[in-house]
Amino acid sequence: MLILTRRVDQSIVISGNIRVRVLGINRGRVTIGISAPVEVSVLREEVFARENNGQEPATEDERHVAT
């Protein structure tokens, strides 16, 4: 897992075409904005789990296992 520190109005870019921007921080809650191509699905983790029959997203270790 990559851990970064960002301030309001700062962003990270993933794969050159997905931008995650910190929009605000208020009382310990962070508001983020995500810009991604239409073909990229962006879901909250609990929605992803519900849509995938309770399966958690793969961990970093599981993604890097050679098959």
Secondary structure by P-SEA (a helix, b strand, c coil): cbbbbbcccccccccccbbbbbccccccbbbbbbbbcccbbbbcaaaaaaaaccccccccccccccc
